[in-house]
Amino acid sequence: MSDKSLPIIEDITGLSLSYRFFWRLQYLGFSIFGPADLLPHRDPRQKMKRERARIVLRAHEVAGTSAPDEVISTAAS
């Protein structure tokens, strides 16, 4: 597992407006009040990014479209 931070997926396929709003709010909360330094596999912000990528990947599969490489690599990490 890499020590590099995962990107925030820009693709919003399958993500509702309320999901995106509360996701950003929770991400901001973890950024301000969350743990200081953790390994990437234990960091709650990285976990949120992976879960978001998996939701987008599933939405692309259901729609029958191909997901961007960034989504696939983030979901697989």
C-alpha positions in Angstrom: 0.0 0.0 0.0 1.3 3.4 -0.9 1.8 6.3 1.4 0.4 8.7 -1.2 -2.9 10.4 -0.6 -5.8 9.3 -2.8 -7.5 11.9 -5.0 -11.0 13.1 -4.4 -13.0 11.7 -7.3 -14.5 14.5 -9.4 -16.9 12.1 -11.2 -20.4 12.4 -9.5 -22.1 9.6 -11.4 -24.6 8.0 -9.0 -24.0 10.6 -6.2 -27.0 12.6 -5.1 -26.7 16.3 -4.1 -27.4 15.5 -0.5 -24.8 12.7 -0.4 -22.2 15.1 -1.9 -23.1 17.9 0.6 -22.9 15.6 3.7 -19.8 13.9 2.3 -18.0 17.2 2.0 -19.2 18.2 5.5 -17.9 15.0 7.0 -14.6 15.2 5.1 -14.2 18.8 6.4 -15.0 17.6 10.0 -12.3 14.9 9.7 -9.9 17.4 8.4 -10.4 19.8 11.3 -11.3 17.5 14.2 -10.0 14.1 13.0 -6.8 12.3 13.9 -3.6 14.1 13.2 -1.3 11.7 11.3 -2.3 8.2 10.4 -1.1 5.7 7.8 -3.2 5.9 4.7 -5.0 2.6 5.3 -6.2 3.8 8.7 -7.0 7.4 7.8 -10.8 8.0 7.8 -10.5 10.6 5.0 -8.8 8.0 2.7 -11.5 5.5 3.6 -14.2 8.0 2.6 -12.5 8.6 -0.7 -12.3 4.8 -1.4 -16.0 4.4 -0.5 -17.0 7.3 -2.7 -15.0 5.8 -5.6 -16.7 2.4 -5.1 -20.2 4.0 -5.2 -19.3 5.8 -8.5 -17.8 2.6 -9.9 -21.0 0.7 -9.1 -23.1 3.4 -10.7 -21.1 3.2 -13.9 -21.5 -0.5 -13.9 -25.3 -0.2 -13.5 -25.5 2.4 -16.2 -23.3 0.3 -18.5 -20.7 3.1 -19.0 -17.0 2.9 -18.4 -15.6 4.6 -15.3 -12.5 6.8 -15.6 -9.2 5.2 -14.7 -8.9 7.5 -11.6 -12.1 6.0 -10.2 -11.0 2.4 -10.9 -7.6 2.8 -9.3 -9.0 4.6 -6.2 -11.7 2.0 -5.7 -9.2 -0.8 -6.0 -6.8 0.6 -3.4 
